[in-house]
Amino acid sequence: MLKNFNGRPSLATVLKASTVAGIAAAVLATGVPLEITRSYAEAVKVQAPAVPSFANVVDAVSPAVVSVRVENRVNPVSDNNNDGFSFDFNGRGFDDLPDDHPLKRFFKQFGQDPNDQQGHQRRFGQNGPNGGPGGKGRLRPVAQGSGFFISEDGYIVTNNHVVSDGQAFVAVTNDGTELDAKLIGKDPRTDLAVLKVDGKGKKFTYVNWADDNNVRVGDWVVAVGNPFGLGGTVTAGIVSARGRDIGSGPYDDYLQVDAAVNRGNSGGPTFNLSGEVVGINTAIFSPSGGSVGIAFAIPASTARDVVADLMKDGQVSRGWLGVQIQPVTKDIAESIGLSEPSGALVVAPQAGSPGDKAGMKAGDVVTALNGETIKDARDLSRRIGAMQPGSKVELSVWRAGKAQPLTVELGTLPIDQKDASADDNSQPQQPEAPASEKALADLGLTVGPSDDGKGLAITGIDPDSDAADKGIKEGEKITSVNNQEVASPDDVVKVLNQAKKDGRTRALFQIQSNEGSRFVALPINGQG
């Protein structure tokens, strides 16, 4: 064992070499006499850290991962096309193309030779897909992606954006077997879809969902998929972050991983080291279109419930509150007396919606659902959407400076219903502004009467004001201030003065535009 001598540094602080010569050099450097033996040198050899191998995981899960080929009917290009090149998909014209032509490479990539008449006949029969010789509208590959079996009887999970434009689907297993697949259901809101293949009694290798509670930032993950149509490809990395919102919809709650994910990986699984699916690869961040180590996966907890509904009913039934909501910023919280910027601010309830029937009003802030705190507008959207239509929920709303309970029976989210949340950064179209009549100079606003007599038309904005910074524009309308309707500048000033007496430093303006309604908090210091 090495020790310090006469206050000199320990050899342990300088020994970095793994050879006898290296140790001897280190000893000479310290001036400490020490007998060097080969056995000692062997004992202090620098050991390389163990490198994890993913081979066992890959061996176990690869049979469950498939490539998904999406086909659609595309009419043959007319002989009179404008570029002067004439061909159809029976093969006429392809002989004239060079071997490296993109069109030839396209067909070779998907294993289809455009000049292979026998292959065409094997697939469609002697008379083509539509019964006539060389029938039009032949099925052609239009997209490709990845997927994986979640049951032994052939259910496959993939992305909605992979299959959304398809009329026919083929699942290619890791041993090259091609299986026709049927679309069972898809859910655009979470970008998930379920296919089903008929194995004619064959039992498929399938994988299970991971428990999200056990997924930590820094955990190793393995992505398996079909990048660029290459077939089964494995990449590895770690979970980089959780709960990512990438602006794709109200249910954004992605895992971020740094395993290399590219085009064609969409719909493929990301596994933990136990071979369980922690996420479904669905998007990448990439200025170039290739992997830069930032990929996003739908977490298992979201996918599990959606996939179960799709397998059962072919669609997802979601609870519906029927109110437009936006986040509560620090300024908004200050303006309405909330202690912290959390919850979901109700911009407007939809007429006849469950929220409207329950008495929800513009300016309410939903702070809790069934006793659980609501973090933000996205949190409320996800929780309501995860509930069954017809469920009764208990809401806590902040109204007029105090919390109030509301009971709401959820409806069914309409298929075409937009799940949009209003946003302070929205930039509505600017209609022609009427003439200004009176300025609220400290707020940077010039206002006048509105055409319909309700609220105040905004006819001018100081470009250096807080109002301009918040995105308020000419042509929009102020309908209320601190949830009190206003019809004149005097009404606005009256509300602001009361807010100042109550110790508030900001006021909540409801702004109406062609794009809808939203709330904006403006400072009121200095307003008389």
MOURTA-V645437 format. One record per pair of residues at least 24 apart in sequence whose ideal C-beta (glycine too) atoms are under 6 Angstrom apart, sorted by sequence separation. I is the first residue (numbers start at 1). J is the second residue. If there is no record, write none. Layout:
# MOURTA-V645437
I/J  I/J
This chain:
# MOURTA-V645437
91/115  235/259  255/279  324/348  343/367  369/393  370/394  436/460  443/467  455/479  235/260  434/459  482/507  499/524  160/186  169/195  171/197  323/349  433/459  481/507  482/508  5/32  18/45  270/297  450/477  18/46  160/188  322/350  368/396  481/509  496/524  139/168  262/291  366/395  367/396  161/191  163/193  261/291  344/374  480/510  110/141  160/191  260/291  322/353  343/374  366/397  367/398  478/509  479/510  496/527  159/191  160/192  322/354  323/355  160/193  321/354  322/355  342/375  344/377  364/397  365/398  479/512  261/295  321/355  158/193  227/262  229/264  258/293  364/399  476/511  477/512  221/257  223/259  228/264  344/380  227/264  323/360  328/365  476/513  221/259  223/261  226/264  227/265  257/295  156/195  225/265  256/296  257/297  155/196  433/474  154/196  254/296  255/297  433/475  447/489  154/197  225/268  430/473  90/134  224/268  255/299  377/421  431/475  154/199  430/475  223/270  358/406  89/138  221/270  222/271  327/376  154/204  246/296  327/377  358/408  470/520  152/203  326/377  438/489  152/204  244/296  325/377  220/273  152/206  354/408  149/204  151/206  354/409  150/206  354/410  466/522  149/206  354/411  466/523  174/232  148/207  76/136  189/249  338/398  75/136  190/251  75/137  189/251  210/272  215/278  321/384  73/137  337/401  319/384  73/139  74/140  210/276  210/277  318/385  71/139  208/276  209/277  210/278  319/387  71/141  72/142  207/277  319/389  69/141  70/142  317/389  319/391  70/143  69/144  347/422  68/145  68/147  146/225  443/522  146/226  66/147  65/148  64/148  442/526  64/149  144/229  428/513  429/514  442/527  428/514  212/299  428/515  212/300  212/301  426/515  68/158  210/300  320/410  191/282  209/300  319/410  320/411  320/412  70/163  320/413  68/162  72/166  73/167  72/167  209/304  318/413  326/421  70/166  325/421  326/422  422/518  71/168  324/422  70/169  69/170  68/171  162/266  66/171  67/172  162/267  66/173  159/266  159/267  158/267  63/174  62/174  194/307  192/306  190/306  194/310  194/311  146/265  187/306  109/229  144/264  147/267  363/483  145/266  146/267  148/269  145/267  146/268  159/282  185/310  185/314  187/316  184/314  185/315  250/381  251/382  64/205  63/205  64/206  64/207  61/207  157/307  155/311  65/224  67/226  67/231  57/222  54/222  250/419  348/517  62/232  347/517  335/506  347/518  334/506  335/507  336/508  335/508  345/519  331/506  58/234  54/236  335/521  332/521  331/521  326/518  61/271  61/275  60/275  57/273  57/275
